[in-house]
């Protein structure tokens, strides 16, 4: 008799969503490029960055703790401003896999 493992993942949870899809639909791709390599020298590359670092940076920008001309672009977008912690984790985990 074999052992059966069942993994329960809440439906609709960002953990069950594709980080690549979130990266695109949350408009990260617009400035940070399709593979996490920025389209302009003044935007940071996100590919292969540490997950905790990316989450902390994003939270500082979204909360208004960190401001600059570039971060204002992010916080002015209501889609970006509303990114959840779970979505940030999924996006950051996806970015870690990019080369």
C-alpha positions in Angstrom: 0.0 0.0 0.0 1.4 3.4 -1.0 1.5 6.6 0.9 -0.5 9.5 -0.5 0.5 13.1 0.3 -2.0 15.9 -0.3 -0.9 19.5 -0.4 -3.5 22.0 0.5 -3.1 25.4 -1.0 -5.8 28.0 -0.6 -7.5 28.9 -3.9 -6.6 32.4 -5.0 -3.6 32.6 -2.8 -0.6 34.3 -4.4 1.5 31.3 -3.4 -0.6 29.3 -5.9 -0.3 32.0 -8.6 2.5 32.2 -11.1 5.1 34.8 -10.1 5.8 35.4 -13.7 2.1 36.3 -14.3 2.1 38.6 -11.3 5.3 40.2 -12.4 3.6 41.1 -15.7 0.1 42.0 -14.5 1.4 44.2 -11.7 3.4 46.2 -14.2 6.9 45.3 -12.8 7.9 44.3 -16.3 7.3 47.8 -17.6 10.5 49.2 -15.9 12.4 46.2 -14.8 12.2 44.3 -18.2 10.9 40.9 -19.2 13.7 39.0 -17.5 14.2 41.3 -14.5 16.9 43.3 -16.3 15.9 46.9 -16.4 15.1 48.7 -19.6 16.9 51.9 -18.4 20.1 52.4 -16.4 18.3 54.3 -13.6 15.9 51.3 -12.8 17.4 48.5 -10.8 17.8 45.0 -12.1 15.7 42.6 -10.1 16.8 39.2 -11.5 18.5 36.9 -9.0 18.1 39.4 -6.2 17.5 38.1 -2.6 13.8 37.5 -1.9 13.8 39.2 1.5 15.7 42.2 0.1 13.2 42.7 -2.7 10.3 42.4 -0.4 11.8 44.9 2.1 12.6 47.4 -0.7 9.1 47.1 -2.2 7.4 47.5 1.2 9.5 50.6 1.8 8.5 52.1 -1.5 4.8 51.2 -1.2 4.6 52.5 2.4 6.2 55.8 1.4 9.2 55.2 3.7 11.5 55.4 0.7 10.9 58.1 -1.9 12.6 59.3 -5.0 11.5 60.4 -8.5 11.5 56.7 -9.5 9.6 55.4 -6.5 6.9 58.0 -7.1 6.2 56.2 -10.4 5.5 53.0 -8.5 3.3 54.5 -5.8 1.3 56.6 -8.2 0.1 53.4 -9.8 -2.9 52.0 -7.8 -2.1 48.4 -9.0 1.4 48.6 -7.7 0.3 50.3 -4.5 -2.2 47.5 -3.8 0.3 44.6 -4.2 -0.2 42.2 -1.3 2.6 40.6 0.8 1.8 37.2 -0.7 2.1 38.7 -4.2 5.4 40.3 -3.3 6.7 36.9 -2.1 5.5 35.2 -5.3 7.1 37.9 -7.6 10.3 37.9 -5.6 10.6 34.1 -5.7 10.1 34.2 -9.4 12.8 36.9 -9.9 15.2 34.8 -8.0 14.9 32.1 -10.7 15.8 34.4 -13.6 19.2 34.4 -15.2 
